[in-house]
Amino acid sequence: MPERWQETEESAVFNRVLRTLLFVPPLLLGAAAYSFAQQAILYEVTESAGVDVKGGVYGRHAYAALQGWAKLGSPLCPSTVLLSNPNAQTCTITAMGSDNVSLATGWGPFQGTFAVTVQLDNPVDAPEFAIMTGTFRGEMDLSAAVAGVAPLGYIRNGSFTIDGTGQTSAFTGIFRMPFRKSDGKRVRPKEGGDAFYLGDDGKSFPVKMDERSQGWPTVRLEINF
């Protein structure tokens, strides 16, 4: 008889996990506490930035990791997820991105990769198993923030492509940068302290506890497709 392939203990565990993915409980983390005015919201969990000079113009380049959610039925959360999570309202999204913005104009390109994730082997931590991946790019407009007018930024001409399909979608976005109030002025927030975002109506609203990373208030990115 030909030899039969024998599963190692590690591969057996992994295969059992894969076989049960279609039957996991509804853990495509939801956004019940948030408004669905936006189709997706991501938060900047980490950022590493630097400044350089080219041709006498200062530029700010940064690399960031983001995590958040996309509304069910949006391009980043297709309704097919209901096959495995009948009660899902959103999909968990992770992203890695970089940008290079002129400090003279506040404009510059950005690009990166994203993944739609579900729970793999630990239902307690954040979802980590990628069921869909892709790339994104566009232009960053931070002119209002660079000019000191408002702690806001905008995504112009944004688009993303889903790996393996070539399917593309356009998107727009608003960055809301956290700030605190001091003597009626907007100033930089402190770790663990009160912080706010600026709304479209010009009024501030508080940064919630789950909008922080290691105690720091995060940049909030609201996306529409």
Secondary structure, 3 states (H helix, E strand, C coil): CCCCCCCCHHHHHHHHHHHHHHHCCCCCCCCCCCCCCCCEEEEEEEEEEEEEEECCEEEEEEEEEEEEEEECCCCCCCHHHHHCCCCCCEEEEEEEEEEEEECCCCEEEEEEEEEEEECCCCCCCCCCEEEEEEEEEEEEECHHHHCCCCCEEEEEEEEEEECCCCCEEEEEEEEECCEEEECCEEECCCCCCCCEEECCCCCEEECCHHHEECCEECCEEEEEC
